[in-house]
Amino acid sequence: MPATTPKASFNVATLFPIDHGPPDGGTLAMTLRSVFRLCWLAGEILRAFLDYFFRVAFVSAAGKRTARAAWMQRAARRHLRIFNFTVAVTGAIPRSGLFVSNHLSYMDILVICSVTPAAFVSKADVRGWPVFGRLATLGGTVFVERERRLVVGEVNTQIQSALDSGVLVVIFPEGTSTDGQSVLPFRSSLLEPVAWGTHAITVGRLAYSLPPGEGEAGREVCYWGDHVFAKHLLNLTRKRVVHATIRFAPFGRASGDRKELARQLHEAVGRL
């Protein structure tokens, strides 16, 4: 069963206070901020690889998933500092079982990991992303080739294995990221391991906001539509601060049919 310790607020900026320069939002200030953060990001990526080598690479198979999830959390908290993210949480934070949430950005992974160690289920093309795809692989991500329906059974086996190991498994059933204005219908294919199982399910809703004058989070923070990763990331480094919120809520199964379960989960996330 998941831990049910309630947490009213988790603020990365409060835990790791840092000054990112003048708040005037001028072009020079934003450029300097961006350059500084990109250099910092490069250093943190190198640190993450070294941390994995010394603290995860030689861990026994039995403890590998847990070690990977802990490694992801350490890296996530450090990387959120770079972008000066604050993370506010409501509800009981899950520690195991399945976590089902809406999906807004690649930053969702860092935000979720910052508050609870987890493993993720992701579309297969993320594995091919330079550097970040390798980090996702090291973190124990289960990759899904959605166009190959014959491999869904194999993916579900991996998900079941992760659930049985006691690690929290995170799924974004929308299948893609959005601007957060609505929650897309959930795909049911990856819910088979929990449809009739005993693992607890938690639902969540992510949201982002920016200070006045910094633009709309739906375009500036959320990653969707025609966004290009490198350009989007560069723009994100120019923001003074980004506010993230996660709402957690327990979910009680009312059906063993995965399609009906997907519908009920969609409604539960929508209510948040």
C-alpha positions in Angstrom: 0.0 0.0 0.0 1.3 3.5 -0.7 2.3 5.9 2.1 -0.3 8.4 2.9 1.7 11.1 4.5 0.0 14.4 3.5 2.1 17.2 2.3 0.6 20.7 2.0 3.5 22.2 0.1 6.9 21.3 -1.3 8.9 24.3 -2.6 12.1 23.6 -4.4 13.1 27.2 -4.4 12.6 27.4 -0.6 14.7 24.3 0.0 17.5 25.5 -2.3 17.2 29.3 -2.5 19.1 31.0 -5.2 19.3 34.4 -6.9 18.8 34.3 -10.6 19.5 37.9 -11.2 17.4 41.1 -11.5 13.7 40.7 -11.9 13.3 43.5 -14.5 13.0 40.9 -17.3 15.2 43.0 -19.6 16.8 41.4 -22.7 20.3 41.5 -21.2 19.2 40.0 -17.9 17.3 37.2 -19.7 20.2 36.4 -22.0 22.7 36.2 -19.1 20.2 34.1 -17.1 19.9 31.7 -20.1 23.6 31.4 -20.6 24.2 30.8 -16.9 21.5 28.2 -16.7 22.6 26.3 -19.8 26.2 26.0 -18.4 24.7 24.9 -15.1 22.5 22.3 -16.9 25.5 20.9 -18.7 27.3 20.5 -15.3 24.3 18.8 -13.7 23.9 16.4 -16.6 27.5 15.3 -16.1 26.9 15.1 -12.4 23.9 12.9 -12.9 25.9 10.4 -15.1 28.7 10.3 -12.4 26.1 9.8 -9.6 24.6 6.9 -11.6 27.9 5.3 -12.1 29.0 5.4 -8.4 25.6 4.8 -6.7 23.4 2.8 -9.1 25.5 1.0 -11.8 26.7 -1.7 -9.5 23.6 -2.2 -7.4 22.2 -5.8 -7.5 19.3 -6.5 -9.8 17.0 -6.9 -6.8 17.5 -3.3 -5.7 18.1 -1.7 -9.1 14.7 -0.2 -9.6 14.6 1.4 -6.2 18.1 2.8 -6.7 17.2 4.2 -10.1 14.1 5.9 -8.7 16.2 7.4 -5.9 18.8 8.6 -8.4 16.0 10.2 -10.5 14.7 12.1 -7.5 18.2 13.5 -6.6 18.7 14.6 -10.2 15.2 16.0 -10.5 15.6 18.2 -7.5 18.9 19.6 -8.7 17.6 20.2 -12.2 14.5 22.1 -11.0 16.8 24.5 -9.2 18.4 25.4 -12.5 15.0 26.6 -13.8 14.0 28.1 -10.4 10.9 25.9 -10.2 8.6 26.0 -7.1 6.5 22.9 -6.6 3.4 23.0 -4.4 1.6 19.7 -3.5 -1.8 19.0 -2.1 -3.0 15.5 -1.1 -1.2 12.4 0.1 1.9 11.7 -1.9 2.0 8.1 -3.2 5.2 6.0 -2.8 4.2 2.9 -4.6 1.5 1.5 -6.9 0.3 3.3 -10.1 0.1 7.1 -10.5 -2.0 8.4 -13.4 -1.8 12.0 -14.4 -2.4 14.5 -17.1 0.7 15.4 -19.2 1.9 18.9 -20.0 5.6 18.9 -20.6 8.9 17.0 -20.3 9.3 19.0 -17.1 6.4 16.9 -15.6 9.0 14.1 -15.0 11.2 16.3 -12.9 8.3 17.8 -11.0 6.9 14.4 -10.1 10.2 12.9 -9.2 11.1 15.9 -7.0 8.4 14.9 -4.6 8.4 11.1 -4.9 10.8 8.5 -6.4 9.2 7.0 -9.4 9.6 5.1 -12.7 7.9 6.3 -15.9 6.2 4.8 -18.9 7.1 6.9 -22.0 6.7 6.8 -25.8 9.6 5.1 -27.5 10.9 8.1 -29.4 12.1 9.7 -26.2 14.7 7.1 -26.0 16.3 8.6 -29.1 16.6 12.1 -27.7 20.2 13.2 -27.3 21.4 13.0 -23.7 18.0 13.2 -22.2 17.0 9.9 -23.8 20.0 8.2 -22.2 19.1 9.7 -18.8 15.5 8.4 -19.2 16.9 4.9 -20.0 19.2 4.9 -17.0 16.2 6.0 -14.8 14.4 2.7 -15.7 11.8 4.2 -18.0 9.6 1.7 -19.7 9.4 2.7 -23.4 6.3 2.0 -25.4 6.1 1.7 -29.2 2.4 2.6 -29.5 2.3 1.8 -33.3 3.3 -1.8 -32.5 0.4 -3.3 -30.7 2.1 -6.7 -30.5 4.6 -5.4 -28.0 2.0 -4.1 -25.6 2.0 -7.4 -23.7 5.7 -7.2 -23.2 5.4 -3.6 -22.0 2.7 -4.6 -19.5 5.0 -7.3 -18.2 7.6 -4.6 -17.5 5.1 -2.4 -15.8 3.9 -5.3 -13.7 7.5 -6.1 -12.7 8.1 -2.4 -11.7 4.8 -2.4 -9.7 5.8 -5.6 -7.9 9.2 -4.2 -7.0 7.4 -1.5 -4.9 8.4 1.4 -7.1 5.8 4.0 -8.0 5.0 3.7 -11.7 3.8 6.9 -13.5 1.6 6.7 -16.6 0.3 9.6 -18.8 -2.6 7.9 -20.5 -3.4 10.8 -22.7 -0.5 9.6 -24.9 0.7 13.1 -25.6 1.2 16.4 -23.8 -1.2 19.3 -24.0 -1.5 23.0 -23.0 -3.5 22.0 -19.9 -6.8 23.5 -20.9 -8.4 20.0 -20.9 -7.6 16.4 -20.3 -7.6 14.2 -23.5 -9.3 10.8 -23.4 -7.2 8.1 -21.8 -5.8 5.2 -23.6 -6.5 1.9 -21.9 -3.8 -0.5 -23.3 -1.3 0.1 -20.5 -3.8 -0.3 -17.7 -4.0 -4.1 -17.9 -1.5 -4.7 -15.0 -3.7 -2.8 -12.6 -7.1 -3.6 -13.9 -7.6 -6.7 -11.8 -4.6 -6.2 -9.5 -4.2 -5.2 -5.9 -1.8 -2.3 -6.5 -3.1 1.0 -5.3 -3.9 3.7 -7.8 -3.4 7.4 -7.3 -4.6 10.1 -9.7 -3.1 13.5 -10.1 -3.4 16.8 -11.9 -0.4 18.9 -12.9 -0.5 22.7 -13.6 2.0 25.4 -14.3 1.9 29.2 -13.9 4.2 32.1 -14.6 4.5 35.5 -12.8 2.8 38.5 -14.5 4.6 39.6 -17.6 6.4 36.3 -18.2 3.8 35.0 -20.7 1.2 32.2 -20.6 2.3 28.9 -19.1 0.3 27.0 -21.7 2.7 28.2 -24.4 5.8 29.0 -22.5 6.1 25.9 -20.1 3.8 23.3 -21.6 5.4 21.4 -24.5 2.9 20.4 -27.2 1.7 21.0 -30.7 4.4 22.5 -33.0 7.0 23.2 -30.3 10.6 22.4 -31.0 12.5 20.9 -28.0 15.7 22.9 -28.3 13.9 26.2 -28.8 11.4 25.5 -26.1 14.1 24.6 -23.6 16.1 27.7 -24.4 13.0 29.8 -23.9 12.4 28.1 -20.5 15.9 29.1 -19.3 14.9 32.7 -19.7 12.1 32.6 -17.2 12.7 34.0 -13.8 10.6 31.5 -12.0 8.0 28.8 -12.8 5.3 27.7 -10.4 4.2 24.0 -10.6 1.3 22.4 -8.6 0.4 18.8 -8.2 -2.8 17.6 -6.8 -2.9 13.9 -5.6 -6.0 11.9 -4.8 -6.5 8.2 -4.1 -8.6 6.3 -6.6 -10.8 3.4 -5.8 -11.3 0.8 -8.5 -14.9 0.3 -9.6 -14.3 -2.0 -12.5 -11.8 -4.7 -13.7 -12.3 -3.8 -17.4 -9.4 -1.7 -18.5 -11.5 0.5 -20.9 -14.0 1.3 -18.2 -11.1 1.8 -15.8 -9.6 4.3 -18.3 -12.9 6.2 -18.5 -13.2 6.4 -14.7 -9.6 7.5 -14.3 -10.1 10.2 -16.9 -13.1 11.5 -14.9 -11.2 11.4 -11.7 -8.3 13.4 -13.1 -10.7 15.8 -14.7 -12.4 16.5 -11.3 -9.0 17.6 -9.9 
